[in-house]
Amino acid sequence: MADILVYAEQLKGKIKHVALEALGAATRLAKEGDQVAAVLIGDGLASQVAALTAGGAQKVYLAEDPELRAYSSEAYANIVVDVAKGMNASVILMGATAMGKDLGPKVAAKLASAFVGDCIGLDFQDNGCLVATRPMYAGKIISTVVSRHPEFQVATLRPNVFQASPPDASAEATIEHCSISTDFSSLKAKIKEVVATVASKVELTEAQIIVSGGRGLKAPENFKLIEELAEALGAAVGASRAAVDAGWKPHSYQVGLTGKTVSPLLYIACGISGAIQHQAGMSSAKYIVAINNDPNAPIFKIANYGIVGDLFQVLPILIEEIKKVRVG
């Protein structure tokens, strides 16, 4: 048996798409007789169980408590570990999001288990050990990582790489309400308040289209061109490290090695030279469009399509033409 547990990340009471991608990966990994389960943590989440069931979960562990409304790495890790031990999960999967990158290693440490992060491919050896492929050295190489033992293997999956299973509305799953053993008063850290900043309408790591701006925009007020293009395309807005370091956008917008790793269908880089640190965060996009006035910019080496020109002339025309197509 190689039962698989998926941590179903949610945001504001709604399942994130990366959780369904992880369920899809789990379903494809599972052999006949294996169980695919999901653990959902938060408060008031019963309405989200159906999405997990339709996405391939045969059993859903529901951990609800008002104290769990805000993410707590210690409390959430304790619950995932308890569920994994209770079902004797061979593999625990979750998205390589900001939360998953924090939670995954903690779960692995508590289980004294193998951990591999930011996976773009998964398989099993005949002995049940997990085989994962993942980028390394800022995306310069793709490595194959093999677990040393088949018990409690933890992996985080790069968003927008694995396919979610087609939803099956007729699917049924067993629901088990978890008893919360954590003493919330003894937690070493507790979220007192979550202050939301003004952010893109589309979640950056889950977006199918991303428009990013860099130093070539010259000033923060010129980011309105990026935002207009993103709105016309129904896309998320991103930024290079140079733009973030200059204070033009918050760090939550940063794409790259020290920011967010994204894998959209389409990535449009505007005024971004394409340093290796930036490429590490977006080179897995299916299609890359680069707009830069420097024909020797590194971004053109990985771009599928390139426009050598002044972005202040190119973007207004592009926005106008896209609006015409979408209206038509």
Number of C-alpha atoms within 10 A of each C-alpha: 13 22 21 28 31 32 25 29 24 18 11 11 16 13 18 16 19 26 25 31 25 32 32 22 24 29 21 15 19 17 13 8 9 16 20 25 30 32 25 27 26 23 17 14 19 14 9 16 22 17 16 27 25 20 23 28 29 19 20 24 23 22 23 19 14 9 14 17 17 18 19 20 18 17 21 22 20 18 22 25 20 18 19 23 13 9 13 17 25 22 26 27 24 30 30 23 22 12 14 23 17 13 23 26 21 20 26 20 14 12 17 13 18 21 21 21 22 22 24 18 15 20 17 16 11 7 8 17 21 26 17 21 18 19 17 13 12 16 18 11 10 14 14 14 15 17 19 13 14 18 20 26 24 28 28 25 28 27 26 22 21 20 15 20 18 11 15 14 11 8 14 15 16 11 17 12 12 17 12 15 10 13 8 15 8 8 12 9 12 16 11 7 7 8 6 6 8 7 14 16 13 17 15 25 24 19 22 20 23 31 25 27 32 27 20 19 21 13 13 16 9 14 20 11 19 27 19 18 25 23 18 19 16 16 27 27 29 32 30 30 25 17 26 22 13 13 12 22 21 16 18 15 25 27 27 24 18 13 20 21 26 28 24 25 16 18 27 26 27 28 26 27 24 24 14 17 18 25 23 24 22 24 23 22 22 15 17 22 18 26 27 24 17 16 14 11 17 16 26 22 12 16 21 12 13 18 17 15 15 16 19 14 9 15 18 15 12 14 18 13 13 15 15 11 9 9 8 6
